[in-house]
Structures are given as structure tokens and as C-alpha cells.
Amino acid sequence: MARLGAFCFPATGHLNPMTALAHSLQLRGHEVTIFGIADTEARVRAAGIGFHCIGRQDYPPGTLDKLDEEIARLTGFAALQFTLERVRNSVRMILRDAPQAVRSAGIEALLVDEVEFAGSVADHLGLPWIAIALIPPFVPCDRYPPFWFGWSARQDRLSRLRNRLGILLLTRMAAPIYREVNQQRGAWGLKPFRRPEEALSTLAQITQLPEALEFEIPGYKPAELHYTGPFIHASQRPAIEFPWERLDGRPLIYASLGTFQNGLEAIYRTIADACAGLDAQLVISLGGRLNPEKLGKLKGDPLVVRFAPQLEILKRAALVITHAGLNTVLESLSEGVPMVAVPLGNDQPGVAARIKAREAGVVVPRRSLNPARLRKAVTAVLQDARFREAAQALQRNIRQLDGPGRAADLIEHFLKLRSTQHST
């Protein structure tokens, strides 16, 4: 048994998979504590995971809703800039508050969401740590397009040059974060990071991305990167009421923009316009950001709910219209459901590019989104069997994986831990 600590970006798309991983580790007899801000405590504890609050001064209760309200209306470059600044502020707080919190909790090793940059806390305390990629993993290699761009993974010279320039751009945009980290590392007597890859764990980088969904690059695989599978634990999800009686038996189109960048009313209207008149029933989940009444009557009279029990809905869906958040994509593929992806920002273009590469759906860029283009994409995915066949092939692969269990195996191996139970 070991006492493990975890740092996780305070968003549903990060908390859900991190608590699923923590649950898998707890089943093996380990004790897991997630260090986070006050607004995440109830969700973590409801999942049955230990919690230790940090950042009360900077993030009093209610702060997370205000931050999420701002990002919910942003897309593209503006969303990335906002997210990077939010990460910078979080990093400053973690570097200040986390060392004492980790010490007081008697933590023996850390699991660090790559977005949180808390590995330096472990370095300072002399603790081993492992990087956990809950979005597409950072791979500092020009064979892979950086996650913010929806590029294919072609291997010709021009494509690889473009990837190098993309990595350079993102590195420069993230420079304020690295300055915060390096300033504190200097105060702790640690060597500063000179390249982004130095901020990754030297033990292991574990991603919930299945290798079957990754770009296929023959003859190359990053040595420290370990692919597993979706970190999903259904029983940890809160119960959500849903009007199941209103489903009418037609093929179900489920549309969700997630719980982060989901405040763009115009996109929901575009989705409704695109699906109106199709021989299918549209269900729109607003992810808690908007009230259905605010949208008013939408074309085609779709079923609109503030929240939906996504895992259950996906079992009935014929198609998913998604922002291409990694968790929604993995949950859709776990049920063999093809997608139409409309990436809005941050890592979503990179996830969408992988959907396209594996032919599990169609991508409609945000800048060219309109009802006609979206309708064409929806119709193509519904009518062309190859998209569902590709999604079902990925489903078969995912069902063999046990992502949380495989990740727990790797964590125990690299941290040299013994478990008391191997059931997940």
C-alpha cells in the first residue's frame, strides 16, 4: 500500500478520468488524495476519493464558476490564451501551497495531470512522480502535430517543418508558465527547465489515449510514453434525471459541447438547424452552462436538457455531434458511435484530427461551420457505413484495454509498489 497524491486541472473533463484512475488504485489497496481548489471538493469526495484543499486564498468557493463562464464563450486562439493564463495562475498557487499540503498528508509519490505542472513540487520534496496525460499527450517530436492544431500526421519534410514551427509557437505562448515554474525551481535550488519536455516525468508519461486512436507513425514511438485506454468509472458519475419517455424511437443524434467551452448559443442553434427534417431525433445537452429556456424554440423541436446522463445516452446514439473533447470522444468510441466533430479550441483540434485519421467521423472546422455544412457531415456519417465500422473497430480495441487497470499496473511498476488486490 502507498499514499499517493494527485494534481488535476479543475474541470470535469480532467476530474472524471483522474477520479476513475484513483478508484482503480484504491481497489488495489493504495490511498489516493487529490489536491485541489475548494470548488472541486464535493465532486472528488462524491467519487469516493480523498481530498486536500489548497489555494483557498486565490480560489475561494464560487471562483471556478466565474472562470468557466469566461472560457465557455471563447474559441480558437482566444480560448488558448485564456487557458494558458488560467494554468499560469494555478501553477503559481500550486508551487506556493502544495509542498506543505503534500508533506502534511504523508504522500509518498505524485500523479500529475500534465496541465498542472506540479512535478516540480515532487522534485522539491524528493518524491517520485508520474505524468498523466488526460488530453492528447505532449510529444516533443516533429513527427506529431502539436495538439492545438488539427493537422494530419504526414511525414514529409514540409509537414514536419510545420510541426516544428507549431511546437515553437506553443512553447513561446506558454513561456510565462515556464517562467513561473523556473523562478520557483531556482528558489528551491533545482535546475531550470530549458525545453518543454524537461517538465515531463523521467519515470513515465501515461496517457488515457488508446494507441489505436493515435496517429499511426510507422517505426516510431516515444520511449517514455505509455498508451492505455479511457479512464472511465460509470458508478462514480452522479445520477442525472432525464426524460427517457420523450425519446421517440428514431435514430438518436446526441449533441454536446462538453462542460468547458459550452456557452456558445449560436452553435446550438446551428446544430438544431442542421438536423431539422432528418429522420432522426436530436438530443442536445447544454453541459450545465445554459438553461434550455434561454435558447427558446429551436428548429426541428429537439430535446434540450441542461445535463444528460452521457454514458447512458451514448448506448442509444446513432451519431454524436461533439466539440471533440477527449473524454466525450473516448466515451463515444467505447460504445462504437461515430462522430461529427466541431473543435472549438485547446486540445480539441488535435483530438478531431485523430478521429478523422481513423475514419471514425467527419470534422467540420469552427470557422466554416454553418447549417448546410453540418447537415452534409451529419448525413454522410449516418448514411456511410464505413464511419460506424471504424468506430466499432475502435470500440472492440477499447473493450480489451481496461484503461484504469492498465494505468494502475504501470504506476505500480514504475513506483515499485505492491498492491493488495488486482480487481478493477
TIKOL-736187 format. One record per residue (C-alpha): residue number from 1; residue in three letters; y negated, x negated, z negated. Coordinates in steps of 0.001 Angstrom, whole numbers. Layout:
{pt NUM,'ALA',{Y,X,Z}}
...
//
This chain:
{pt 1,'MET',{0,0,0}}
{pt 2,'ALA',{-3515,-1180,801}}
{pt 3,'ARG',{-7001,72,81}}
{pt 4,'LEU',{-8668,391,3479}}
{pt 5,'GLY',{-12292,1194,4190}}
{pt 6,'ALA',{-13627,2682,7423}}
{pt 7,'PHE',{-17047,2929,9019}}
{pt 8,'CYS',{-17547,5690,11568}}
{pt 9,'PHE',{-20531,6856,13620}}
{pt 10,'PRO',{-21659,10216,12107}}
{pt 11,'ALA',{-20775,12544,14981}}
{pt 12,'THR',{-17897,14973,15452}}
{pt 13,'GLY',{-16561,13013,18415}}
{pt 14,'HIS',{-16131,9986,16144}}
{pt 15,'LEU',{-15270,11641,12832}}
{pt 16,'ASN',{-12401,13726,14234}}
{pt 17,'PRO',{-10424,10777,15634}}
{pt 18,'MET',{-11254,8468,12709}}
{pt 19,'THR',{-10040,11010,10151}}
{pt 20,'ALA',{-6885,11546,12241}}
{pt 21,'LEU',{-6230,7802,12150}}
{pt 22,'ALA',{-6961,7705,8409}}
{pt 23,'HIS',{-4488,10562,7866}}
{pt 24,'SER',{-1772,8618,9675}}
{pt 25,'LEU',{-2405,5605,7453}}
{pt 26,'GLN',{-2397,7716,4287}}
{pt 27,'LEU',{1012,9125,5223}}
{pt 28,'ARG',{2251,5537,5070}}
{pt 29,'GLY',{1027,5149,1510}}
{pt 30,'HIS',{-2307,3455,2181}}
{pt 31,'GLU',{-5548,4611,609}}
{pt 32,'VAL',{-8403,5142,3079}}
{pt 33,'THR',{-12077,5614,2217}}
{pt 34,'ILE',{-14685,6412,4857}}
{pt 35,'PHE',{-18171,5093,4069}}
{pt 36,'GLY',{-20825,7403,5472}}
{pt 37,'ILE',{-24028,9341,5038}}
{pt 38,'ALA',{-24276,12469,2885}}
{pt 39,'ASP',{-24114,14919,5798}}
{pt 40,'THR',{-20597,13771,6716}}
{pt 41,'GLU',{-19050,14025,3246}}
{pt 42,'ALA',{-17860,17628,3430}}
{pt 43,'ARG',{-16178,17114,6803}}
{pt 44,'VAL',{-14396,13941,5723}}
{pt 45,'ARG',{-13189,15383,2416}}
{pt 46,'ALA',{-12049,18590,4136}}
{pt 47,'ALA',{-9813,16395,6301}}
{pt 48,'GLY',{-8220,15018,3128}}
{pt 49,'ILE',{-9782,11565,3402}}
{pt 50,'GLY',{-11590,9666,657}}
{pt 51,'PHE',{-15358,9323,986}}
{pt 52,'HIS',{-18031,6996,-395}}
{pt 53,'CYS',{-21656,7872,306}}
{pt 54,'ILE',{-24096,5215,1485}}
{pt 55,'GLY',{-27631,5473,2841}}
{pt 56,'ARG',{-28896,8235,552}}
{pt 57,'GLN',{-32403,6782,719}}
{pt 58,'ASP',{-32544,6707,4527}}
{pt 59,'TYR',{-30331,9717,5300}}
{pt 60,'PRO',{-30814,12499,2731}}
{pt 61,'PRO',{-28908,15753,3329}}
{pt 62,'GLY',{-30123,17511,6465}}
{pt 63,'THR',{-31079,14340,8347}}
{pt 64,'LEU',{-28101,14480,10693}}
{pt 65,'ASP',{-29035,17940,11996}}
{pt 66,'LYS',{-32527,16710,12826}}
{pt 67,'LEU',{-31184,13685,14709}}
{pt 68,'ASP',{-28652,15801,16567}}
{pt 69,'GLU',{-31353,18302,17555}}
{pt 70,'GLU',{-33223,15485,19309}}
{pt 71,'ILE',{-30251,13998,21184}}
{pt 72,'ALA',{-28991,17458,22163}}
{pt 73,'ARG',{-31800,17835,24702}}
{pt 74,'LEU',{-31574,14351,26238}}
{pt 75,'THR',{-29591,12988,29150}}
{pt 76,'GLY',{-29214,9731,31042}}
{pt 77,'PHE',{-31440,6773,30174}}
{pt 78,'ALA',{-33401,8696,27534}}
{pt 79,'ALA',{-30174,9604,25719}}
{pt 80,'LEU',{-29015,5998,25745}}
{pt 81,'GLN',{-32330,4723,24393}}
{pt 82,'PHE',{-32306,7300,21599}}
{pt 83,'THR',{-28698,6490,20716}}
{pt 84,'LEU',{-29353,2747,20619}}
{pt 85,'GLU',{-32317,3234,18290}}
{pt 86,'ARG',{-30219,5507,16097}}
{pt 87,'VAL',{-27473,2869,15948}}
{pt 88,'ARG',{-30067,199,15081}}
{pt 89,'ASN',{-31344,2225,12124}}
{pt 90,'SER',{-27799,2916,10968}}
{pt 91,'VAL',{-26872,-762,11217}}
{pt 92,'ARG',{-29865,-1749,9093}}
{pt 93,'MET',{-28757,700,6404}}
{pt 94,'ILE',{-25101,-370,6533}}
{pt 95,'LEU',{-25918,-4060,6227}}
{pt 96,'ARG',{-28075,-3298,3187}}
{pt 97,'ASP',{-25908,-756,1338}}
{pt 98,'ALA',{-22328,-1328,2431}}
{pt 99,'PRO',{-21464,-4640,735}}
{pt 100,'GLN',{-21914,-3276,-2780}}
{pt 101,'ALA',{-20197,1,-1868}}
{pt 102,'VAL',{-17186,-1794,-387}}
{pt 103,'ARG',{-16936,-4094,-3411}}
{pt 104,'SER',{-17119,-1224,-5885}}
{pt 105,'ALA',{-14367,670,-4046}}
{pt 106,'GLY',{-11991,-2295,-4218}}
{pt 107,'ILE',{-11475,-2335,-453}}
{pt 108,'GLU',{-9046,-4921,943}}
{pt 109,'ALA',{-9700,-4556,4700}}
{pt 110,'LEU',{-12031,-2633,7002}}
{pt 111,'LEU',{-11636,-477,10098}}
{pt 112,'VAL',{-14886,-449,12032}}
{pt 113,'ASP',{-15954,2000,14717}}
{pt 114,'GLU',{-17356,-310,17404}}
{pt 115,'VAL',{-20587,1687,17431}}
{pt 116,'GLU',{-21268,892,13767}}
{pt 117,'PHE',{-21412,-2958,13823}}
{pt 118,'ALA',{-20066,-3152,10267}}
{pt 119,'GLY',{-17770,-6087,10974}}
{pt 120,'SER',{-20428,-8410,9589}}
{pt 121,'VAL',{-20036,-6725,6204}}
{pt 122,'ALA',{-16374,-7708,6247}}
{pt 123,'ASP',{-17278,-11257,7320}}
{pt 124,'HIS',{-19759,-11485,4454}}
{pt 125,'LEU',{-17214,-10237,1920}}
{pt 126,'GLY',{-14379,-12353,3319}}
{pt 127,'LEU',{-12318,-9305,4286}}
{pt 128,'PRO',{-10143,-8898,7381}}
{pt 129,'TRP',{-11264,-6180,9774}}
{pt 130,'ILE',{-10203,-4440,12955}}
{pt 131,'ALA',{-12435,-2901,15621}}
{pt 132,'ILE',{-11667,730,16509}}
{pt 133,'ALA',{-12905,1987,19896}}
{pt 134,'LEU',{-13431,5757,19740}}
{pt 135,'ILE',{-15283,5660,23063}}
{pt 136,'PRO',{-14130,3536,26030}}
{pt 137,'PRO',{-13705,26,24634}}
{pt 138,'PHE',{-16265,-2653,25262}}
{pt 139,'VAL',{-14664,-5188,27595}}
{pt 140,'PRO',{-16977,-8151,28319}}
{pt 141,'CYS',{-15446,-8795,31721}}
{pt 142,'ASP',{-16860,-8105,35165}}
{pt 143,'ARG',{-13567,-6566,36273}}
{pt 144,'TYR',{-14543,-3417,34338}}
{pt 145,'PRO',{-17737,-1419,34918}}
{pt 146,'PRO',{-19706,-1047,31671}}
{pt 147,'PHE',{-19156,2321,30015}}
{pt 148,'TRP',{-22680,3683,30636}}
{pt 149,'PHE',{-22218,3616,34412}}
{pt 150,'GLY',{-19992,5962,36383}}
{pt 151,'TRP',{-18837,3240,38754}}
{pt 152,'SER',{-15367,2739,40128}}
{pt 153,'ALA',{-13463,-418,39197}}
{pt 154,'ARG',{-13361,-2012,42625}}
{pt 155,'GLN',{-12618,-5738,42514}}
{pt 156,'ASP',{-14641,-7015,45468}}
{pt 157,'ARG',{-17382,-9600,44864}}
{pt 158,'LEU',{-20294,-7169,45122}}
{pt 159,'SER',{-18708,-4704,42693}}
{pt 160,'ARG',{-18041,-7428,40154}}
{pt 161,'LEU',{-21596,-8718,40547}}
{pt 162,'ARG',{-22863,-5183,39921}}
{pt 163,'ASN',{-20720,-5028,36775}}
{pt 164,'ARG',{-22181,-8321,35519}}
{pt 165,'LEU',{-25695,-7022,36063}}
{pt 166,'GLY',{-24807,-3764,34286}}
{pt 167,'ILE',{-23425,-5654,31288}}
{pt 168,'LEU',{-26574,-7789,31214}}
{pt 169,'LEU',{-28803,-4693,31281}}
{pt 170,'LEU',{-26958,-3011,28426}}
{pt 171,'THR',{-26927,-6242,26418}}
{pt 172,'ARG',{-30701,-6523,26769}}
{pt 173,'MET',{-31183,-2899,25777}}
{pt 174,'ALA',{-29031,-3481,22691}}
{pt 175,'ALA',{-30912,-6677,21757}}
{pt 176,'PRO',{-32788,-5005,18840}}
{pt 177,'ILE',{-29430,-4114,17277}}
{pt 178,'TYR',{-28170,-7677,17539}}
{pt 179,'ARG',{-31426,-8960,16063}}
{pt 180,'GLU',{-30881,-6766,13005}}
{pt 181,'VAL',{-27309,-7997,12679}}
{pt 182,'ASN',{-28154,-11666,13209}}
{pt 183,'GLN',{-31041,-11569,10758}}
{pt 184,'GLN',{-28688,-10363,8032}}
{pt 185,'ARG',{-25904,-12713,9107}}
{pt 186,'GLY',{-28369,-15577,8727}}
{pt 187,'ALA',{-29307,-14408,5242}}
{pt 188,'TRP',{-25598,-14359,4397}}
{pt 189,'GLY',{-25022,-17820,5832}}
{pt 190,'LEU',{-22922,-16535,8730}}
{pt 191,'LYS',{-23003,-17789,12286}}
{pt 192,'PRO',{-25180,-15542,14504}}
{pt 193,'PHE',{-23746,-13640,17447}}
{pt 194,'ARG',{-24759,-15179,20749}}
{pt 195,'ARG',{-22693,-12921,23007}}
{pt 196,'PRO',{-21769,-9251,22535}}
{pt 197,'GLU',{-18047,-9979,22447}}
{pt 198,'GLU',{-18534,-12097,19319}}
{pt 199,'ALA',{-19260,-8872,17414}}
{pt 200,'LEU',{-15686,-7681,18021}}
{pt 201,'SER',{-12854,-8347,15602}}
{pt 202,'THR',{-10961,-11585,16086}}
{pt 203,'LEU',{-7831,-9815,14832}}
{pt 204,'ALA',{-7623,-6829,17148}}
{pt 205,'GLN',{-9515,-4198,19095}}
{pt 206,'ILE',{-7687,-850,19045}}
{pt 207,'THR',{-8653,1990,21356}}
{pt 208,'GLN',{-7530,5611,21425}}
{pt 209,'LEU',{-7870,5479,25216}}
{pt 210,'PRO',{-4372,5688,26733}}
{pt 211,'GLU',{-3645,2860,29121}}
{pt 212,'ALA',{-2611,5482,31699}}
{pt 213,'LEU',{-6232,6716,31781}}
{pt 214,'GLU',{-7734,3230,32017}}
{pt 215,'PHE',{-8797,1717,35324}}
{pt 216,'GLU',{-5829,72,36977}}
{pt 217,'ILE',{-6662,-3611,37429}}
{pt 218,'PRO',{-3523,-5471,38554}}
{pt 219,'GLY',{-2767,-8676,36743}}
{pt 220,'TYR',{-5464,-8375,34098}}
{pt 221,'LYS',{-5537,-7002,30561}}
{pt 222,'PRO',{-7846,-8144,27728}}
{pt 223,'ALA',{-5749,-10093,25240}}
{pt 224,'GLU',{-7151,-8598,22010}}
{pt 225,'LEU',{-7374,-5013,23297}}
{pt 226,'HIS',{-4588,-2609,22362}}
{pt 227,'TYR',{-4318,801,24045}}
{pt 228,'THR',{-2751,3584,22009}}
{pt 229,'GLY',{-3378,7293,22604}}
{pt 230,'PRO',{-5531,10202,21401}}
{pt 231,'PHE',{-6259,10271,17675}}
{pt 232,'ILE',{-5693,13995,17103}}
{pt 233,'HIS',{-4542,15779,13964}}
{pt 234,'ALA',{-4774,19530,14533}}
{pt 235,'SER',{-4344,20623,10914}}
{pt 236,'GLN',{-7480,18698,9910}}
{pt 237,'ARG',{-9668,20881,12125}}
{pt 238,'PRO',{-11491,23715,10345}}
{pt 239,'ALA',{-10372,27252,11149}}
{pt 240,'ILE',{-12697,28920,13667}}
{pt 241,'GLU',{-12826,32647,14313}}
{pt 242,'PHE',{-12540,33584,17976}}
{pt 243,'PRO',{-12384,36972,19757}}
{pt 244,'TRP',{-8977,36448,21344}}
{pt 245,'GLU',{-8794,40145,22207}}
{pt 246,'ARG',{-11597,39639,24726}}
{pt 247,'LEU',{-9507,37358,26934}}
{pt 248,'ASP',{-8505,39485,29912}}
{pt 249,'GLY',{-5526,37595,31361}}
{pt 250,'ARG',{-7280,35993,34308}}
{pt 251,'PRO',{-7108,32192,34708}}
{pt 252,'LEU',{-9272,30731,31952}}
{pt 253,'ILE',{-12142,28309,32625}}
{pt 254,'TYR',{-13277,26674,29395}}
{pt 255,'ALA',{-16731,25065,29397}}
{pt 256,'SER',{-18017,22824,26622}}
{pt 257,'LEU',{-20703,20155,26410}}
{pt 258,'GLY',{-19328,18910,23103}}
{pt 259,'THR',{-21189,18772,19807}}
{pt 260,'PHE',{-23688,15984,20523}}
{pt 261,'GLN',{-25661,16438,23771}}
{pt 262,'ASN',{-25257,20176,23957}}
{pt 263,'GLY',{-28748,21669,23754}}
{pt 264,'LEU',{-29493,21967,27463}}
{pt 265,'GLU',{-29704,25691,28139}}
{pt 266,'ALA',{-30171,25190,31887}}
{pt 267,'ILE',{-26727,23603,32245}}
{pt 268,'TYR',{-25009,26552,30588}}
{pt 269,'ARG',{-26828,28867,32993}}
{pt 270,'THR',{-25742,26708,35923}}
{pt 271,'ILE',{-22133,26874,34743}}
{pt 272,'ALA',{-22291,30656,34482}}
{pt 273,'ASP',{-23889,30973,37926}}
{pt 274,'ALA',{-21262,28689,39460}}
{pt 275,'CYS',{-18309,30623,38027}}
{pt 276,'ALA',{-19618,34153,38594}}
{pt 277,'GLY',{-17435,36085,41010}}
{pt 278,'LEU',{-14446,33758,40789}}
{pt 279,'ASP',{-11063,35260,39952}}
{pt 280,'ALA',{-11204,33611,36529}}
{pt 281,'GLN',{-12673,34239,33087}}
{pt 282,'LEU',{-15287,31799,31831}}
{pt 283,'VAL',{-15461,30933,28129}}
{pt 284,'ILE',{-18472,28860,27069}}
{pt 285,'SER',{-18563,27063,23721}}
{pt 286,'LEU',{-22068,26029,22623}}
{pt 287,'GLY',{-20812,23478,20099}}
{pt 288,'GLY',{-22931,24886,17288}}
{pt 289,'ARG',{-26255,23794,18742}}
{pt 290,'LEU',{-27419,27146,20142}}
{pt 291,'ASN',{-26828,30774,19335}}
{pt 292,'PRO',{-25298,32865,22129}}
{pt 293,'GLU',{-28141,35385,21782}}
{pt 294,'LYS',{-30655,32743,22824}}
{pt 295,'LEU',{-29053,32425,26249}}
{pt 296,'GLY',{-29250,36149,26830}}
{pt 297,'LYS',{-27149,37813,29516}}
{pt 298,'LEU',{-25570,35263,31847}}
{pt 299,'LYS',{-24410,35875,35383}}
{pt 300,'GLY',{-20781,36934,35551}}
{pt 301,'ASP',{-20790,38031,31884}}
{pt 302,'PRO',{-18882,35043,30458}}
{pt 303,'LEU',{-17577,34999,26897}}
{pt 304,'VAL',{-20054,32805,25000}}
{pt 305,'VAL',{-19380,31601,21454}}
{pt 306,'ARG',{-21195,29250,19136}}
{pt 307,'PHE',{-17949,27426,18311}}
{pt 308,'ALA',{-14476,27673,19824}}
{pt 309,'PRO',{-11094,26568,18459}}
{pt 310,'GLN',{-10856,23997,21222}}
{pt 311,'LEU',{-7293,22803,20700}}
{pt 312,'GLU',{-6010,26386,20897}}
{pt 313,'ILE',{-8222,27364,23844}}
{pt 314,'LEU',{-7025,24394,25872}}
{pt 315,'LYS',{-3440,25615,25652}}
{pt 316,'ARG',{-4511,28633,27736}}
{pt 317,'ALA',{-7016,26974,30069}}
{pt 318,'ALA',{-6597,26509,33803}}
{pt 319,'LEU',{-9628,24236,34045}}
{pt 320,'VAL',{-12186,22613,31754}}
{pt 321,'ILE',{-15841,22038,32602}}
{pt 322,'THR',{-16829,19157,30363}}
{pt 323,'HIS',{-19564,16631,29634}}
{pt 324,'ALA',{-16778,14020,29749}}
{pt 325,'GLY',{-16860,13158,26068}}
{pt 326,'LEU',{-13722,11137,25436}}
{pt 327,'ASN',{-12277,13486,22810}}
{pt 328,'THR',{-12591,16618,24952}}
{pt 329,'VAL',{-11108,14723,27899}}
{pt 330,'LEU',{-8146,13459,25872}}
{pt 331,'GLU',{-7558,16877,24320}}
{pt 332,'SER',{-7641,18486,27789}}
{pt 333,'LEU',{-5207,15951,29209}}
{pt 334,'SER',{-2940,16410,26191}}
{pt 335,'GLU',{-2485,19973,27493}}
{pt 336,'GLY',{-2295,18930,31160}}
{pt 337,'VAL',{-5566,20668,32070}}
{pt 338,'PRO',{-7643,19269,34976}}
{pt 339,'MET',{-11412,18986,34675}}
{pt 340,'VAL',{-14783,19188,36332}}
{pt 341,'ALA',{-16879,16548,34600}}
{pt 342,'VAL',{-20680,16666,34338}}
{pt 343,'PRO',{-21514,13494,32373}}
{pt 344,'LEU',{-24827,13665,30522}}
{pt 345,'GLY',{-25245,10170,29073}}
{pt 346,'ASN',{-23994,7369,26805}}
{pt 347,'ASP',{-20277,6697,27426}}
{pt 348,'GLN',{-19671,9894,29392}}
{pt 349,'PRO',{-20220,8458,32913}}
{pt 350,'GLY',{-17583,5815,32164}}
{pt 351,'VAL',{-15106,8434,30963}}
{pt 352,'ALA',{-15814,10588,34014}}
{pt 353,'ALA',{-15187,7613,36307}}
{pt 354,'ARG',{-11719,7256,34780}}
{pt 355,'ILE',{-10994,10957,35345}}
{pt 356,'LYS',{-11928,10500,38994}}
{pt 357,'ALA',{-9910,7297,39353}}
{pt 358,'ARG',{-6789,9048,38007}}
{pt 359,'GLU',{-7481,12151,40154}}
{pt 360,'ALA',{-7353,14432,37118}}
{pt 361,'GLY',{-10581,16146,38106}}
{pt 362,'VAL',{-13850,16089,40024}}
{pt 363,'VAL',{-17139,14570,38872}}
{pt 364,'VAL',{-20488,16266,39514}}
{pt 365,'PRO',{-23376,13910,38593}}
{pt 366,'ARG',{-26067,15457,36400}}
{pt 367,'ARG',{-28822,14579,38884}}
{pt 368,'SER',{-27177,16591,41675}}
{pt 369,'LEU',{-25944,19492,39545}}
{pt 370,'ASN',{-26638,22962,40905}}
{pt 371,'PRO',{-24576,26174,41046}}
{pt 372,'ALA',{-23355,25600,44610}}
{pt 373,'ARG',{-22102,22050,43967}}
{pt 374,'LEU',{-20499,23009,40686}}
{pt 375,'ARG',{-18829,26060,42229}}
{pt 376,'LYS',{-17422,23903,45031}}
{pt 377,'ALA',{-15983,21478,42471}}
{pt 378,'VAL',{-14517,24252,40304}}
{pt 379,'THR',{-12924,25920,43327}}
{pt 380,'ALA',{-11453,22623,44520}}
{pt 381,'VAL',{-9843,21874,41157}}
{pt 382,'LEU',{-8481,25390,40784}}
{pt 383,'GLN',{-7020,25522,44299}}
{pt 384,'ASP',{-5811,21952,44912}}
{pt 385,'ALA',{-2562,21344,43029}}
{pt 386,'ARG',{-2966,17564,43023}}
{pt 387,'PHE',{-5569,17738,40245}}
{pt 388,'ARG',{-3283,19702,37915}}
{pt 389,'GLU',{-337,17491,38861}}
{pt 390,'ALA',{-2357,14373,37956}}
{pt 391,'ALA',{-3434,15936,34647}}
{pt 392,'GLN',{144,16895,33863}}
{pt 393,'ALA',{1343,13372,34657}}
{pt 394,'LEU',{-1165,12073,32097}}
{pt 395,'GLN',{0,14773,29681}}
{pt 396,'ARG',{3584,13518,29919}}
{pt 397,'ASN',{2394,9985,29231}}
{pt 398,'ILE',{267,11034,26253}}
{pt 399,'ARG',{3122,13018,24689}}
{pt 400,'GLN',{5167,9827,24491}}
{pt 401,'LEU',{2469,7885,22684}}
{pt 402,'ASP',{1695,9191,19150}}
{pt 403,'GLY',{-1738,7572,19236}}
{pt 404,'PRO',{-2470,7589,15480}}
{pt 405,'GLY',{1042,6343,14702}}
{pt 406,'ARG',{829,3517,17221}}
{pt 407,'ALA',{-2616,2542,15921}}
{pt 408,'ALA',{-1287,2563,12354}}
{pt 409,'ASP',{1573,288,13439}}
{pt 410,'LEU',{-927,-2164,14912}}
{pt 411,'ILE',{-3171,-2043,11854}}
{pt 412,'GLU',{-252,-2770,9554}}
{pt 413,'HIS',{908,-5587,11832}}
{pt 414,'PHE',{-2437,-7367,12123}}
{pt 415,'LEU',{-3381,-6860,8486}}
{pt 416,'LYS',{157,-7773,7366}}
{pt 417,'LEU',{578,-4553,5396}}
{pt 418,'ARG',{3678,-2814,4145}}
{pt 419,'SER',{3921,953,4276}}
{pt 420,'THR',{5902,3233,2020}}
{pt 421,'GLN',{6500,5846,4702}}
{pt 422,'HIS',{6588,5825,8513}}
{pt 423,'SER',{6211,9516,9219}}
{pt 424,'THR',{3184,10835,11115}}
//
